[in-house]
Amino acid sequence: MITSLSIADLTRNVRRYLRRVGDGERFVLLDDDEPVAELRPLRSGRVLGEMPALIADVPHLSREEADAFADDLEQIRLNNPPPPDPWAS
């Protein structure tokens, strides 16, 4: 649930509200009873909207490099036993 909070109240009790935000609460800030902003915890991790930029930063391999990488992965797979089945009883 998001709680409404006046800017005046936030100003008088900044530390208290920041502790509550740190505990996961979210607040809509009101200026003269009009919503103007949201006070919320910072996200931990990435959001889906960042995906295009992340993909654009991935290095592009030439066909030869990609084939060599695939060969390396296959050799690792062939030369290492598979991990034990965690669901086996």
Secondary structure by P-SEA (a helix, b strand, c coil): cbbbbbaaaaaacaaaaaaaaaabbbbbbbccccccbbbbcccccccccaaaaaaaacccccaaaaaaaaaaaaaaaaacccccccccc
